[in-house]
Amino acid sequence: MKKIKVIFLIICLGILALPVRGDDFLSTPLGQELIKLGIKFINNPGDFLFNLHTDNEDFTPVRLGRRGTIRMNFYPTTFPATWPALNLKVKLLSDIPNSWPQIDLVAEYGRMIALDVVGNMSAQSSTSTVKPSLTDYTYGIIFTKAVSEDTRIFFGPKLSKVVMNLDLSEPVTFGSTTTGAGFSLQKMMVDVNDVFFTLGIENYYSQTSYVLATVSYGFKYKKLTSRIGFYHKHLEVGFNIYPEGMFVVHPFLGWHWYF
């Protein structure tokens, strides 16, 4: 039963799998690929989770003519990773020509539902005092300046953090650990945070549509990320790039609402 719960968790972290059961699945070619991906994840869980956290973030300026934005990422975090997050951006000052830039405050908070479910399922049988959980948050400030009628540049610092706690009552083994073709999982504690500096540019091609590109650098882990996004009314699509990540390119799909 514990193995099925952990398989469910790994699948929700974005690894594709078919709805089959336990060891029967792990012996299939697709199951072996799942094990390989699981080994990569176990070797550096913080980096992969931090990349998913970045997918959840919305570190871009408030749109022209608006006071704030509420944003949620759908893919790949809310689905399939069951990791919804709420982003809130509020404009403090508007861009004044030949004077100060637009200044926005940004905040984000998210939580993985799958781990909450796993914790509730195992609450009666587990002796661990650590309840499974995964949370993330970001806060920062963005400075934006128009360089033409349709183009703006922006920059600013942000603090990002991901915390994951997982402590099973006994280890769960996938594949064969003696041959190196498997892994064992019992406890996983992740606490990753970094301060990033982001630089970006956006260009409007209509009143409700624009394209945006950013690059971010993390000072603690020397991590480089970038994003290219296309925005139209309430819909946004694009991809994030993580040169050293488990998956280099993360397509994303999100929605935002303005006020």
N, C-alpha and C positions, 0 to 999 in steps of 0.2 A: 504493500500500500504506500509506504514512504517513497519507494522508487517511482511509482506513478505520479505522486505529488511533485517530486523534483523534476521529472520529465515534463510535466505540465509547466513548471516554472521556467525551465530552459526554453521551451517552445515559446512562451510568452515574452521572452527576452528577444524575440525576433528571429530565431532559428527555425526554418521551415521543416515541418515533419508531417507525416500522415497519422490519422487517428487509429493507431494500432496499439497493442498492449505489450508492456514490459519487455522481457527478454526476446520474444518473437520479433519485435521491431528492431532491437539492437543488433540482431544477427543479419539483418538485411543490408544491402549496399547503402541505402539511405541512412540506416541506423549507424553504420560505421562512419559516415560523413558527419552525423550528429555528434558522435563521440570525438572525432577530430576537432570539431568546432568547440565542443565542451572543454577539451584539453587546453585549447588556446584561450578560452575564457577564464578557466581556472588559473592559468599562469599569469594573467594580468586582468583581473576583473574590473579594477578601478578604471582603466583606460576605456574599455568598452562601455561601461555604464556612464562614464563621463561624456562619451560621444553621444549616447542616446539623450543624456541631459541637455547637451548643446542643441540637439534636434528640437527639444522642447522650448528652448529660449527664443525670445523675440527682441534682440538687441538692435532695434532700428528706430529711427525717429518717428514721432507722431506725424501723421499725414498733414499736408498743407490744409489750412482752414478748419482744423479740428483741435479739440482740447485734450483728447486722450484716446486710448485704444485698449480694448480687451481682446486677448488672442488665445486660442487653443490650438495645439498641434494634434492632428488626427493620426497620420501615418508618419513614422513607424512606432510612435510611442503609445498613444491611446489605443491604437490597434496596430499590430497584434500584442504589443508588450503590456497592455493594461496599465499604462503609466500616464494618466492624464495630468495636465498641469495648467495652471491659470497664469497668464501674463497680464500685467497691468502697466500701462505707460501714461504718465500725466505731464502735460506741457506746463512748465513754470513760467517761461518767458518766450515771447515770439521773436522771430528773426527781424531785426531792424537794420535796414541798409546803412552801411558805413558806420555801424555801431555794434552792439552785442549780438551774439548768435542766438538761435533758438536753444532753449535748455529744457531737457526732459528728464524726469526721474523714471527709472525702470525697476520693476520687481517681478519675480516669478516664484511659484511654489508648486511642487508636484508630489505625488505619492503613488506607489505601485499597488494596485488592487490585488494582483495575483498573490503577492506575499502576504497580504492581510488575510486572503482566503486560506492559504496554506497554514497560517498561524491558527486560524479558527478551527481548521480541520484536525490539527494535531494537538490542540490545547489540552484535551483530556488525557491523552496517552503520553505526552512529552513531559520530561522532568526538568527541562531547561527553563531557567528564569528569564532568558532572552527571547522576547517575542519577535518573530520575523517581521522585518519592515524595510522599506526603502523610501527615502525622502530626498528631495533636492530643492535647492533654492538659488536664486540669483538676485542681486541688486546692483544698480549702477547709475551712472549719469551720462547723458549724451549731449554733445554740443553740435549743432547743425548750422551750416551757413550756405546760402544760395550763391552759386557762381554764375548762373544764368537764369533765364525765365523758367526753364524746365529741369534744371540740374542742381542738385544739392550735394555737398560733401558733409560727412559727419564723423565724429570720433568720440572716444570716451573710455573710461575704465569700468570694469565690472568685477565683482567677486562672485564666483560660482562654487557650489558645494554639493556633493553627493554623499549620503550616508546609507549603508546597507548593513543589516544585521540578520544573520542566518545561523542557527545553532540547532542541529538535529540531535535527537536522543542517541542515535547510533549512526555510523557511517553508511552511506549508500554508494555501492560500486556499480559502475557502468563499464561493460566490457571486461577485459582482463588486465589488471594492473601489473601482473607479473611479467607479461610480454610487452608492456608498454603501449598496448592498444586499448587502453581504457583509463578511467580515472575514478577516484573515490572522493566523495563530498560529505562532510559532516558539519563543518563550521566555516563561515565566511564573514569576515568583518571588513567592510570597506568604508574608509573615511577620507575622501579626496576633496581638496579645495585648491583653488588657484585664483590669482588676480590676472585678468586679461586686459590688454589694450586693443581696442577695435577701431579700424579705419574703414570707411565705406563711402560709396557713391550711389546715388539713385537718380534716375532720369524718367520724367513723366512723358508719356506719349499720348495721353488724354487726361481729362479731369479726374478719372477714377482708375486709371491704369498706369503702372510704372514698373520698371525693372531695376533691380538692386543688386549690388555686389559688395561683399565685405571680406576682410582678412583680419584675423585675431591672433595675438601672440600671448601665451601664458608664461609669466615670469618664473614661476616655481618649477614647472616640469619642462620648460622650453618647448611647449606644445604649440603647433601652428595649425590653424583651421581656417576654412573659408566657406563662403556661402554665395550662391547665385539664386535669386528668387524673382518670380514674376507675380505681380499683384494686380487683381482686377476686382473692383468692388469689395466683396467680403471674402473672396477666395484667394489663396496664395499657394503656389506650387514652385518647386525648385529642388536643389540638391546641396547638401553640405559635403565638404571634402576634408578627410582626415588622412594626410599622407602616411602616417605611421599606425593607422588604426587597423583593427581586425577586419573591418570592411572599409575600404578607402572612400567609397561614395555612398552617401545615405540620401536617397530621394525623400522628399517630405511633402506633406499636404496639410494645410491648415486653414483655419477660418479666423477672421477678426471682425470686430464690431467697433464702430467709432462713436464718440460722443463729444 
